[in-house]
Amino acid sequence: MVRDAGSLNGVFVKLTVEEELIDGDIFRIGQELLRFDEIRAPETLEDGTEVLGSPNPGYWGRLAVIVGRDQDGSAFPLFGDAVVLGRERGDLVFPEDGYVSGTHARVAFRDGRYFLCDMNSSNGTFLRLREERIMPSGGFVLMGQQLFRIVFQ
């Protein structure tokens, strides 16, 4: 079992299967720390007033690059069925990050739910724990710059 004991930077687990994302989840590809934010339809206020703004052309989420404590960098809207992240190919590319694979990960929207999947990248995709998790033997945990492999004997 692995759990975050309230650390400042979090504990991340390496994806081995597609994982469901929820609003506010943080994940890492290469040196990029990204936060997934769900984009919901505007809700009517209690008095029935509709909130107006720019029309949404079909965005269902956004990815924000985390550059510091409580500080975001660039943000990218998510639309269509899925968005591919990579260093060389994809909808969002990080060409300066040599730890990101050419095609690294995918964020998808299906049946009203959101999913993160590693696309056989060299260095893996890591999701920040939001609750304790049972780890399989051979699983990887990332804490800061330290990568641990869990092996049961």
DSSP file (Angstrom, degrees, kcal/mol; ACC not computed):
  #  RESIDUE AA STRUCTURE BP1 BP2  ACC     N-H-->O    O-->H-N    N-H-->O    O-->H-N    TCO  KAPPA ALPHA  PHI   PSI    X-CA   Y-CA   Z-CA
    1    1 A M              0   0    0      0, 0.0     2,-0.4     0, 0.0   133,-0.2   0.000 360.0 360.0 360.0 136.5    0.0    0.0    0.0
    2    2 A V  B     +A  133   0A   0    131,-2.7   131,-2.5   129,-0.1     2,-0.3  -0.985 360.0 167.9-126.6 140.1    1.3    3.5   -0.8
    3    3 A R        -     0   0    0     -2,-0.4     2,-0.5   129,-0.2   129,-0.1  -0.992  38.0-113.1-147.2 152.1   -0.1    6.8    0.4
    4    4 A D        -     0   0    0     -2,-0.3   128,-0.1     7,-0.1    -2,-0.0  -0.763  21.0-153.4 -84.6 123.9    0.9   10.4    0.4
    5    5 A A        -     0   0    0     -2,-0.5    -1,-0.1     1,-0.1    -2,-0.0  -0.070  65.9 -70.6 -91.0  34.5    1.5   11.4    4.1
    6    6 A G  S    S+     0   0    0      1,-0.1    -1,-0.1     2,-0.0    -2,-0.0   0.762  77.1 174.6  87.8  26.9    0.7   15.1    3.3
    7    7 A S        -     0   0    0      1,-0.1    -1,-0.1     2,-0.0     4,-0.1  -0.226  37.0-127.0 -66.9 157.3    3.9   15.9    1.3
    8    8 A L  S    S+     0   0    0      1,-0.2    -1,-0.1     2,-0.1    -2,-0.0   0.904 106.0  31.1 -70.0 -43.6    4.3   19.2   -0.4
    9    9 A N  S    S-     0   0    0      1,-0.2    -1,-0.2    60,-0.0   135,-0.1   0.507 107.4-128.6-100.5  -5.8    5.0   17.9   -3.9
   10   10 A G        -     0   0    0    133,-0.1   134,-0.5   118,-0.1     2,-0.4  -0.026  14.0 -87.7  89.2 169.0    3.0   14.7   -3.8
   11   11 A V        -     0   0    0    118,-0.2   118,-3.2   132,-0.1     2,-0.4  -0.983  39.7-160.3-121.2 132.0    3.6   11.0   -4.6
   12   12 A F  E     -BC 128 142B   0    130,-2.7   130,-3.1    -2,-0.4     2,-0.4  -0.882   5.3-153.0-117.7 144.8    3.1    9.7   -8.1
   13   13 A V  E     -BC 127 141B   0    114,-2.4   114,-2.5    -2,-0.4     2,-0.3  -0.931  25.0-115.0-116.4 143.2    2.5    6.2   -9.5
   14   14 A K  E     -B  126   0B   0    126,-2.1   126,-0.3    -2,-0.4   112,-0.2  -0.584  33.9-118.6 -76.5 131.3    3.5    5.1  -12.9
   15   15 A L        +     0   0    0    110,-3.0   110,-0.3    -2,-0.3     3,-0.1  -0.474  38.0 166.6 -70.9 136.3    0.6    4.2  -15.1
   16   16 A T  S    S+     0   0    0      1,-0.3     2,-0.3    -2,-0.2    -1,-0.2   0.498  73.7  21.2-118.2 -19.3    0.3    0.6  -16.3
   17   17 A V  S    S-     0   0    0     99,-0.1    -1,-0.3   100,-0.0     2,-0.1  -0.893 103.4 -71.9-138.1 167.9   -3.3    0.9  -17.5
   18   18 A E        -     0   0    0     -2,-0.3     2,-0.4    99,-0.1    99,-0.2  -0.424  53.3-156.5 -61.5 135.5   -5.6    3.7  -18.5
   19   19 A E  E     -I  116   0C   0     97,-2.8    97,-3.0    -2,-0.1     2,-0.3  -0.917  16.0-115.7-119.3 143.3   -6.6    5.6  -15.4
   20   20 A E  E     -I  115   0C   0     -2,-0.4     2,-0.3    95,-0.2    95,-0.3  -0.572  29.4-147.2 -74.6 138.2   -9.7    7.8  -14.9
   21   21 A L  E     -I  114   0C   0     93,-2.6    93,-0.6    -2,-0.3     2,-0.3  -0.807  10.6-164.7-102.3 146.6   -9.0   11.5  -14.3
   22   22 A I    >   -     0   0    0     -2,-0.3     3,-2.4    91,-0.1    14,-0.2  -0.901  43.1 -70.1-124.2 161.6  -11.0   13.8  -12.1
   23   23 A D  T 3  S+     0   0    0     -2,-0.3    14,-0.2     1,-0.3    -1,-0.0  -0.206 121.2  18.6 -50.3 126.1  -11.0   17.6  -12.0
   24   24 A G  T 3  S+     0   0    0     12,-3.0    -1,-0.3     1,-0.3    13,-0.1   0.349  84.4 150.0  93.7  -5.6   -7.8   18.8  -10.5
   25   25 A D    <   -     0   0    0     -3,-2.4    11,-3.0    11,-0.3     2,-0.4  -0.306  33.6-148.2 -61.2 144.5   -5.7   15.7  -11.0
   26   26 A I  E     +D   35   0B   0      9,-0.2   102,-3.0   102,-0.2     2,-0.3  -0.942  20.3 172.3-117.1 136.7   -2.0   16.2  -11.5
   27   27 A F  E     -DE  34 127B   0      7,-2.8     7,-3.1    -2,-0.4     2,-0.4  -0.931  19.7-136.9-140.5 167.0    0.2   14.1  -13.7
   28   28 A R  E     +DE  33 126B   0     98,-2.9    98,-2.4    -2,-0.3     2,-0.4  -0.984  16.1 176.3-131.5 131.3    3.8   14.1  -15.0
   29   29 A I  E >  S-DE  32 125B   0      3,-1.9     3,-2.5    -2,-0.4    71,-0.2  -0.998  73.7 -38.6-126.6 128.5    5.3   13.3  -18.4
   30   30 A G  T 3  S-     0   0    0     94,-0.6    68,-0.0    69,-0.4    70,-0.0  -0.375 124.7 -28.7  55.6-129.5    9.0   13.9  -18.7
   31   31 A Q  T 3  S+     0   0    0     -3,-0.1     2,-0.5    -2,-0.1    -1,-0.3   0.318 114.3 110.8 -96.0   6.1    9.8   17.0  -16.7
   32   32 A E  E <   -D   29   0B   0     -3,-2.5    -3,-1.9    65,-0.1     2,-0.6  -0.723  51.5-162.2 -90.1 124.1    6.3   18.5  -17.4
   33   33 A L  E     -D   28   0B   0     -2,-0.5    33,-3.1    33,-0.4     2,-0.3  -0.931  18.8-176.3-104.6 119.9    3.9   18.7  -14.5
   34   34 A L  E     -DF  27  65B   0     -7,-3.1    -7,-2.8    -2,-0.6     2,-0.4  -0.909  18.6-153.2-124.9 143.9    0.3   19.1  -15.7
   35   35 A R  E     -DF  26  64B   0     29,-2.5    29,-2.4    -2,-0.3     2,-0.5  -0.963  14.1-141.3-115.7 132.2   -3.0   19.6  -14.0
   36   36 A F  E     - F   0  63B   0    -11,-3.0   -12,-3.0    -2,-0.4     2,-0.5  -0.805  18.6-172.8 -91.1 127.7   -6.3   18.5  -15.6
   37   37 A D  E     - F   0  62B   0     25,-2.7    25,-2.1    -2,-0.5     2,-0.2  -0.987  18.9-134.2-121.4 126.4   -9.2   20.9  -15.2
   38   38 A E  E     - F   0  61B   0     -2,-0.5     2,-0.6    23,-0.2    23,-0.3  -0.545  12.1-144.8 -73.8 140.3  -12.7   19.9  -16.2
   39   39 A I        -     0   0    0     21,-1.9     2,-0.2    -2,-0.2    -1,-0.0  -0.943  22.9-170.9-107.4 114.4  -14.6   22.5  -18.2
   40   40 A R        -     0   0    0     -2,-0.6     3,-0.1     1,-0.1    19,-0.0  -0.649  31.3 -95.1-101.8 158.2  -18.3   22.3  -17.3
   41   41 A A        -     0   0    0     -2,-0.2    -1,-0.1     1,-0.1    19,-0.0  -0.462  56.1 -93.4 -65.2 143.1  -21.3   24.1  -18.9
   42   42 A P        -     0   0    0      0, 0.0     2,-0.3     0, 0.0    -1,-0.1  -0.328  42.3-132.1 -61.7 140.9  -22.1   27.3  -17.0
   43   43 A E        -     0   0    0     -3,-0.1     8,-0.4     1,-0.1     2,-0.2  -0.688  18.2-109.4 -96.0 148.2  -24.7   26.8  -14.3
   44   44 A T        -     0   0    0     -2,-0.3     6,-0.2     6,-0.1     5,-0.1  -0.520  37.9-114.7 -71.9 139.2  -27.8   29.0  -13.8
   45   45 A L    >   -     0   0    0      4,-3.0     3,-2.3    -2,-0.2    -1,-0.1  -0.225  33.0 -97.4 -70.0 166.9  -27.6   31.2  -10.7
   46   46 A E  T 3  S+     0   0    0      1,-0.3    -1,-0.1     2,-0.1    -2,-0.1   0.813 125.4  53.7 -56.4 -32.7  -30.1   30.7   -7.9
   47   47 A D  T 3  S-     0   0    0      2,-0.1    -1,-0.3     1,-0.0     3,-0.1   0.392 124.1-102.5 -85.8   5.7  -32.3   33.5   -9.2
   48   48 A G  S <  S+     0   0    0     -3,-2.3     2,-0.2     1,-0.3    -2,-0.1   0.414  72.3 147.3  92.1  -1.6  -32.5   31.9  -12.7
   49   49 A T        -     0   0    0     -5,-0.1    -4,-3.0     1,-0.1     2,-0.4  -0.490  43.2-135.9 -70.1 133.3  -29.9   34.2  -14.3
   50   50 A E        -     0   0    0     -6,-0.2     2,-0.4    -2,-0.2    -6,-0.1  -0.776  16.0-125.5 -91.3 133.7  -27.8   32.6  -16.9
   51   51 A V        -     0   0    0     -2,-0.4     2,-0.3    -8,-0.4    -1,-0.0  -0.645  29.1-154.7 -78.5 127.4  -24.1   33.3  -16.9
   52   52 A L        +     0   0    0     -2,-0.4     2,-0.3     3,-0.0    -1,-0.0  -0.681  30.7 125.6-103.1 158.1  -23.0   34.6  -20.2
   53   53 A G        -     0   0    0     -2,-0.3     3,-0.1     3,-0.0     0, 0.0  -0.948  64.6 -29.9-179.4-167.5  -19.5   34.5  -21.7
   54   54 A S  S    S-     0   0    0     -2,-0.3     2,-0.0     1,-0.1     0, 0.0  -0.432  74.5-102.1 -64.5 139.2  -17.8   33.4  -24.8
   55   55 A P        -     0   0    0      0, 0.0    -1,-0.1     0, 0.0    -3,-0.0  -0.369  32.0-121.8 -63.0 141.5  -19.5   30.4  -26.4
   56   56 A N        -     0   0    0      1,-0.1   -15,-0.0    -3,-0.1    -3,-0.0  -0.762  14.8-156.1 -85.8 118.6  -17.8   27.1  -25.8
   57   57 A P  S    S-     0   0    0      0, 0.0    -1,-0.1     0, 0.0    22,-0.0   0.312  70.1 -63.4 -79.4  12.7  -16.8   25.5  -29.1
   58   58 A G  S    S+     0   0    0      1,-0.2    22,-0.4    21,-0.1     2,-0.2   0.565  80.1 158.4 119.2  14.2  -16.8   22.1  -27.5
   59   59 A Y        +     0   0    0      1,-0.1    -1,-0.2    20,-0.1    20,-0.2  -0.497  13.5 176.5 -68.7 135.4  -14.0   22.2  -24.9
   60   60 A W        -     0   0    0     18,-2.2   -21,-1.9     1,-0.3     2,-0.3   0.462  63.6 -11.9-115.9  -8.5  -14.4   19.5  -22.2
   61   61 A G  E     -FG  38  78B   0     17,-1.1    17,-3.4   -23,-0.3     2,-0.3  -0.976  56.4-134.3-170.2 179.3  -11.2   20.2  -20.3
   62   62 A R  E     -FG  37  77B   0    -25,-2.1   -25,-2.7    -2,-0.3     2,-0.5  -0.988  10.4-139.3-147.4 153.9   -7.9   22.0  -20.1
   63   63 A L  E     -FG  36  76B   0     13,-2.5    13,-2.8    -2,-0.3     2,-0.5  -0.973  18.5-163.8-113.2 127.5   -4.3   21.1  -19.2
   64   64 A A  E     -FG  35  75B   0    -29,-2.4   -29,-2.5    -2,-0.5     2,-0.5  -0.933  17.6-131.6-110.9 133.0   -2.4   23.6  -17.3
   65   65 A V  E     -F   34   0B   0      9,-3.0     8,-3.9    -2,-0.5     2,-0.6  -0.719  20.6-139.6 -80.4 126.5    1.4   23.4  -17.0
   66   66 A I  E     + G   0  72B   0    -33,-3.1   -33,-0.4    -2,-0.5     6,-0.2  -0.796  29.3 168.8 -90.2 120.6    2.4   23.8  -13.3
   67   67 A V  E     -     0   0B   0      4,-2.1     2,-0.3    -2,-0.6     5,-0.2   0.577  62.1 -10.6-109.1 -13.4    5.5   26.0  -13.1
   68   68 A G  E >  S- G   0  71B   0      3,-1.6     3,-2.2     5,-0.0     2,-0.3  -0.969  97.9 -46.0-168.5 177.4    5.7   26.7   -9.4
   69   69 A R  T 3  S-     0   0    0      1,-0.3     3,-0.1    -2,-0.3   -60,-0.0  -0.423 127.4 -12.6 -60.6 119.3    3.8   26.4   -6.1
   70   70 A D  T 3  S+     0   0    0     -2,-0.3     2,-0.4     1,-0.2    -1,-0.3   0.798 114.9 116.6  55.8  32.3    0.3   27.7   -6.9
   71   71 A Q  E <   -G   68   0B   0     -3,-2.2    -4,-2.1     0, 0.0    -3,-1.6  -0.976  47.9-161.3-135.5 122.1    1.5   29.1  -10.2
   72   72 A D  E     -G   66   0B   0     -2,-0.4    -6,-0.2    -6,-0.2     3,-0.1  -0.699   2.9-168.0 -97.5 151.1    0.4   27.9  -13.6
   73   73 A G  E     -     0   0B   0     -8,-3.9    -1,-0.1     1,-0.4    -7,-0.1   0.202  60.6  -6.0-101.5-131.3    2.2   28.5  -16.9
   74   74 A S  E     -     0   0B   0    -10,-0.1    -9,-3.0    -2,-0.1    -1,-0.4  -0.264  63.8-154.5 -64.2 150.5    0.5   27.8  -20.3
   75   75 A A  E     -G   64   0B   0    -11,-0.2   -11,-0.2    -3,-0.1    -1,-0.0  -0.985   3.4-159.3-129.2 142.6   -2.9   26.2  -20.4
   76   76 A F  E     -G   63   0B   0    -13,-2.8   -13,-2.5    -2,-0.4     2,-0.1  -0.980  15.5-130.0-126.7 126.1   -4.3   24.2  -23.3
   77   77 A P  E     -G   62   0B   0      0, 0.0     2,-0.4     0, 0.0   -15,-0.3  -0.455  20.3-140.4 -72.9 148.1   -8.0   23.6  -24.1
   78   78 A L  E     +G   61   0B   0    -17,-3.4   -18,-2.2    -2,-0.1   -17,-1.1  -0.925  32.2 153.2-111.6 132.1   -9.0   20.0  -24.7
   79   79 A F        +     0   0    0     -2,-0.4     3,-0.2   -20,-0.2   -20,-0.1  -0.927  36.0  39.3-150.3 171.8  -11.6   19.1  -27.4
   80   80 A G  S    S-     0   0    0    -22,-0.4     3,-0.1    -2,-0.3    29,-0.1  -0.370 107.1 -54.3  77.0-164.7  -12.6   16.2  -29.7
   81   81 A D  S    S-     0   0    0      1,-0.2    28,-2.7    27,-0.1     2,-0.3   0.831 116.6  -3.9 -79.3 -33.5  -12.4   12.6  -28.4
   82   82 A A  E     -J  108   0C   0     26,-0.2     2,-0.4    -3,-0.2    -1,-0.2  -0.990  54.9-141.6-158.4 156.9   -8.8   12.7  -27.3
   83   83 A V  E     -J  107   0C   0     24,-2.8    24,-2.6    -2,-0.3     2,-0.4  -0.997  19.4-147.7-126.2 128.0   -5.7   14.9  -27.1
   84   84 A V  E     -J  106   0C   0     -2,-0.4     8,-2.2    22,-0.2     7,-1.6  -0.799   8.7-157.5 -99.4 136.3   -2.2   13.3  -27.6
   85   85 A L  E     +Jk 105  92C   0     20,-3.2    19,-2.7    -2,-0.4    20,-1.7  -0.898  28.8 130.9-112.0 141.3    0.8   14.7  -25.8
   86   86 A G  E     - k   0  93C   0      6,-2.1     8,-2.3    -2,-0.4    16,-0.2  -0.973  60.2-108.6-168.5-179.4    4.4   14.2  -27.0
   87   87 A R  S    S+     0   0    0     14,-2.2    15,-0.2    -2,-0.3    16,-0.1   0.796 114.1  10.2 -90.8 -35.5    7.7   15.7  -27.8
   88   88 A E  S    S+     0   0    0     14,-1.3     2,-0.3     1,-0.3    15,-0.2   0.720 128.7  32.7-115.3 -33.8    7.5   15.4  -31.6
   89   89 A R  S    S+     0   0    0     13,-2.4    15,-0.3     3,-0.1    -1,-0.3  -0.933  80.5  62.9-131.2 150.0    3.9   14.4  -32.5
   90   90 A G  S    S-     0   0    0     -2,-0.3    -5,-0.2     1,-0.1     3,-0.1  -0.729  85.9 -71.3 132.4-179.5    0.5   15.1  -31.0
   91   91 A D  S    S+     0   0    0     -7,-1.6     2,-0.5     1,-0.3    -6,-0.2   0.816 123.3  35.0 -80.6 -33.5   -1.9   17.8  -30.3
   92   92 A L  E    S-k   85   0C   0     -8,-2.2    -6,-2.1    -3,-0.1     2,-0.4  -0.988  79.5-170.9-122.2 121.5    0.3   19.2  -27.5
   93   93 A V  E     -k   86   0C   0     -2,-0.5    -6,-0.3    -8,-0.2     3,-0.1  -0.900  21.7-166.1-119.3 145.3    4.0   19.0  -28.0
   94   94 A F    >   +     0   0    0     -8,-2.3     3,-1.5    -2,-0.4     6,-0.2  -0.719  17.3 171.8-122.7  75.2    6.9   19.7  -25.6
   95   95 A P  T 3  S+     0   0    0      0, 0.0    -1,-0.1     0, 0.0    -8,-0.1   0.692  72.8  56.1 -66.0 -20.3    9.8   19.9  -28.0
   96   96 A E  T 3  S+     0   0    0      1,-0.1     2,-0.9    -3,-0.1    -9,-0.1   0.572  87.1  87.3 -88.3  -8.7   12.3   21.1  -25.4
   97   97 A D    X   -     0   0    0     -3,-1.5     3,-1.6     1,-0.1    -3,-0.1  -0.792  54.0-172.6 -98.8 101.5   11.8   18.2  -23.0
   98   98 A G  T 3  S+     0   0    0     -2,-0.9    -1,-0.1     1,-0.3   -68,-0.1   0.579  82.5  64.2 -67.8 -10.4   14.1   15.3  -23.9
   99   99 A Y  T 3  S+     0   0    0    -70,-0.1     2,-0.5     2,-0.1   -69,-0.4   0.554  84.5  87.3 -89.8  -9.1   12.3   13.1  -21.3
  100  100 A V  S <  S-     0   0    0     -3,-1.6   -14,-0.1    -6,-0.2     4,-0.0  -0.783  81.8-126.1 -89.4 131.3    9.0   13.2  -23.2
  101  101 A S        -     0   0    0     -2,-0.5   -14,-2.2    23,-0.1     3,-0.3  -0.277  27.5-101.4 -71.7 162.4    8.7   10.6  -25.9
  102  102 A G  S    S+     0   0    0      1,-0.3   -13,-2.4   -16,-0.2   -14,-1.3   0.917 121.2  13.5 -49.3 -50.6    7.8   11.4  -29.5
  103  103 A T  S    S+     0   0    0    -17,-0.2    -1,-0.3   -15,-0.2   -17,-0.3  -0.987  86.1 160.9-123.6 117.2    4.3   10.3  -28.7
  104  104 A H        -     0   0    0    -19,-2.7    15,-3.3    -2,-0.4    17,-0.5   0.888  47.0  -8.0-110.1 -55.3    3.9   10.0  -25.0
  105  105 A A  E     -JL  85 118C   0    -20,-1.7   -20,-3.2    13,-0.3     2,-0.4  -0.911  48.4-139.2-146.9 167.5    0.4   10.0  -23.5
  106  106 A R  E     -JL  84 117C   0     11,-2.6    11,-2.3    -2,-0.3     2,-0.5  -0.999   1.4-159.2-135.6 137.1   -3.3   10.6  -24.3
  107  107 A V  E     -JL  83 116C   0    -24,-2.6   -24,-2.8    -2,-0.4     2,-0.3  -0.979  26.3-174.8-111.7 124.5   -6.1   12.3  -22.4
  108  108 A A  E     -JL  82 115C   0      7,-2.6     7,-2.4    -2,-0.5     2,-0.5  -0.849  24.3-146.8-125.2 156.1   -9.5   11.2  -23.6
  109  109 A F  E     + L   0 114C   0    -28,-2.7     2,-0.4    -2,-0.3     5,-0.2  -0.984  30.4 159.9-122.3 117.0  -13.2   12.0  -23.0
  110  110 A R  E >   - L   0 113C   0      3,-2.5     3,-2.4    -2,-0.5    -2,-0.0  -0.997  63.5 -11.2-141.5 133.0  -15.6    9.0  -23.2
  111  111 A D  T 3  S-     0   0    0     -2,-0.4     3,-0.1     1,-0.3    -1,-0.1   0.835 127.2 -53.1  51.2  39.3  -19.1    8.6  -21.9
  112  112 A G  T 3  S+     0   0    0      1,-0.3    -1,-0.3     0, 0.0     2,-0.3   0.595 119.9 102.5  75.6  10.4  -18.9   11.7  -19.7
  113  113 A R  E <   - L   0 110C   0     -3,-2.4    -3,-2.5   -91,-0.0     2,-0.4  -0.845  63.5-131.3-125.7 162.5  -15.6   10.6  -18.1
  114  114 A Y  E     -IL  21 109C   0    -93,-0.6   -93,-2.6    -2,-0.3     2,-0.3  -0.887  21.2-170.0-118.7 143.4  -12.0   11.5  -18.6
  115  115 A F  E     -IL  20 108C   0     -7,-2.4    -7,-2.6    -2,-0.4     2,-0.4  -0.975  14.3-154.0-138.0 147.2   -9.0    9.1  -19.0
  116  116 A L  E     +IL  19 107C   0    -97,-3.0   -97,-2.8    -2,-0.3     2,-0.4  -0.977  19.5 178.7-118.8 132.9   -5.2    9.3  -19.0
  117  117 A C  E     - L   0 106C   0    -11,-2.3   -11,-2.6    -2,-0.4     2,-0.3  -0.999  25.8-133.4-138.0 133.4   -3.2    6.6  -20.9
  118  118 A D  E     - L   0 105C   0     -2,-0.4     2,-0.4   -13,-0.2   -13,-0.3  -0.679  15.1-146.5 -80.6 139.3    0.5    6.2  -21.4
  119  119 A M        -     0   0    0    -15,-3.3   -16,-0.1    -2,-0.3   -14,-0.1  -0.375  60.2 -75.9-106.3  53.6    1.3    5.4  -25.1
  120  120 A N  S    S+     0   0    0     -2,-0.4   -15,-0.1     1,-0.1   -17,-0.1   0.879  75.2 178.8  57.5  41.9    4.3    3.1  -24.5
  121  121 A S        -     0   0    0    -17,-0.5    -1,-0.1     1,-0.1     4,-0.1  -0.276  36.6-122.1 -69.8 160.3    6.6    6.0  -23.7
  122  122 A S  S    S+     0   0    0      1,-0.2    -1,-0.1     2,-0.1   -22,-0.1   0.894 107.9  29.2 -69.6 -41.2   10.2    5.4  -22.7
  123  123 A N  S    S-     0   0    0    -24,-0.3    -1,-0.2     1,-0.2   -23,-0.1   0.481 107.9-125.6-105.2  -4.4   10.0    7.1  -19.3
  124  124 A G        -     0   0    0    -20,-0.1   -94,-0.6  -110,-0.1     2,-0.4   0.014  14.2 -90.1  88.7 166.5    6.4    6.6  -18.3
  125  125 A T  E     - E   0  29B   0   -110,-0.3  -110,-3.0   -96,-0.1     2,-0.4  -0.979  37.5-156.8-119.7 132.9    3.4    8.7  -17.3
  126  126 A F  E     -BE  14  28B   0    -98,-2.4   -98,-2.9    -2,-0.4     2,-0.4  -0.948   3.3-157.8-121.9 129.0    2.9    9.3  -13.6
  127  127 A L  E     -BE  13  27B   0   -114,-2.5  -114,-2.4    -2,-0.4  -100,-0.2  -0.883  24.6-119.0-106.1 132.0   -0.3   10.2  -11.8
  128  128 A R  E     -B   12   0B   0   -102,-3.0  -116,-0.3    -2,-0.4  -102,-0.2  -0.500  34.2-112.8 -70.3 133.0   -0.3   12.0   -8.5
  129  129 A L        +     0   0    0   -118,-3.2  -118,-0.2    -2,-0.2     3,-0.1  -0.405  32.7 178.2 -65.0 137.0   -2.0    9.9   -5.7
  130  130 A R  S    S+     0   0    0      1,-0.4     2,-0.3    -2,-0.1    -1,-0.2   0.481  75.3   8.4-111.5 -12.6   -5.3   11.4   -4.4
  131  131 A E  S    S-     0   0    0   -129,-0.1    -1,-0.4     0, 0.0  -129,-0.1  -0.965  98.9 -70.3-156.3 166.4   -5.8    8.4   -2.0
  132  132 A E        -     0   0    0     -2,-0.3     2,-0.4    -3,-0.1  -129,-0.2  -0.225  51.1-164.7 -63.4 154.8   -3.9    5.4   -0.9
  133  133 A R  B     -A    2   0A   0   -131,-2.5  -131,-2.7    -4,-0.0     2,-0.5  -0.999  23.9-119.7-145.0 141.2   -3.4    2.6   -3.4
  134  134 A I        -     0   0    0     -2,-0.4  -131,-0.0  -133,-0.2     0, 0.0  -0.705  34.9-149.7 -78.9 128.5   -2.4   -1.0   -3.4
  135  135 A M        -     0   0    0     -2,-0.5     2,-0.1     4,-0.1     3,-0.1  -0.833   5.2-132.4-104.4 137.1    0.8   -1.3   -5.5
  136  136 A P    >   -     0   0    0      0, 0.0     3,-2.1     0, 0.0    14,-0.2  -0.482  38.4 -88.8 -79.3 157.1    1.7   -4.5   -7.5
  137  137 A S  T 3  S+     0   0    0      1,-0.3    14,-0.3    -2,-0.1     3,-0.1  -0.479 119.5  29.4 -62.2 132.8    5.1   -6.0   -7.2
  138  138 A G  T 3  S+     0   0    0     12,-5.1    -1,-0.3     1,-0.3    13,-0.2   0.341  90.9 136.5  93.9  -5.3    7.2   -4.3   -9.9
  139  139 A G    <   -     0   0    0     -3,-2.1    11,-3.1    11,-0.4     2,-0.4  -0.325  48.5-128.9 -72.6 158.7    5.2   -1.1   -9.7
  140  140 A F  E     - H   0 149B   0   -126,-0.3  -126,-2.1     9,-0.2     2,-0.4  -0.902  17.5-168.7-115.7 139.6    7.0    2.3   -9.7
  141  141 A V  E     -CH  13 148B   0      7,-2.8     7,-3.2    -2,-0.4     2,-0.5  -0.990   8.3-155.4-124.9 133.3    6.5    5.2   -7.3
  142  142 A L  E     +CH  12 147B   0   -130,-3.1  -130,-2.7    -2,-0.4     2,-0.4  -0.944  15.1 173.2-113.1 124.0    8.0    8.7   -8.0
  143  143 A M  E >   - H   0 146B   0      3,-2.8     3,-2.3    -2,-0.5     2,-0.3  -0.966  67.7 -45.7-130.0 113.9    8.7   11.1   -5.1
  144  144 A G  T 3  S-     0   0    0   -134,-0.5  -132,-0.0    -2,-0.4     0, 0.0  -0.494 122.8 -26.5  62.2-127.1   10.5   14.3   -6.0
  145  145 A Q  T 3  S+     0   0    0     -2,-0.3     2,-0.5    -3,-0.1    -1,-0.3   0.297 118.4 103.0 -97.5   7.5   13.3   13.2   -8.3
  146  146 A Q  E <   -H  143   0B   0     -3,-2.3    -3,-2.8     2,-0.0     2,-0.5  -0.820  53.6-163.1-100.4 125.0   13.5    9.7   -6.8
  147  147 A L  E     -H  142   0B   0     -2,-0.5     2,-0.4    -5,-0.2    -5,-0.2  -0.922   9.5-169.3-107.3 124.5   12.0    6.8   -8.7
  148  148 A F  E     -H  141   0B   0     -7,-3.2    -7,-2.8    -2,-0.5     2,-0.5  -0.915  13.1-151.1-115.8 138.6   11.4    3.6   -6.6
  149  149 A R  E     -H  140   0B   0     -2,-0.4     2,-0.6    -9,-0.2    -9,-0.2  -0.938  17.3-140.7-105.4 129.4   10.4    0.2   -7.9
  150  150 A I        +     0   0    0    -11,-3.1   -12,-5.1    -2,-0.5   -11,-0.4  -0.794  24.4 177.4 -93.6 123.5    8.4   -1.9   -5.4
  151  151 A V        -     0   0    0     -2,-0.6     2,-0.4   -14,-0.3   -14,-0.1  -0.993  15.2-155.8-130.2 127.8    9.3   -5.5   -5.3
  152  152 A F              0   0    0     -2,-0.4   -15,-0.0     1,-0.1    -2,-0.0  -0.845 360.0 360.0-100.0 137.1    7.8   -8.1   -3.0
  153  153 A Q              0   0    0     -2,-0.4    -1,-0.1   -16,-0.0     0, 0.0   0.377 360.0 360.0-117.7 360.0    9.8  -11.2   -2.2
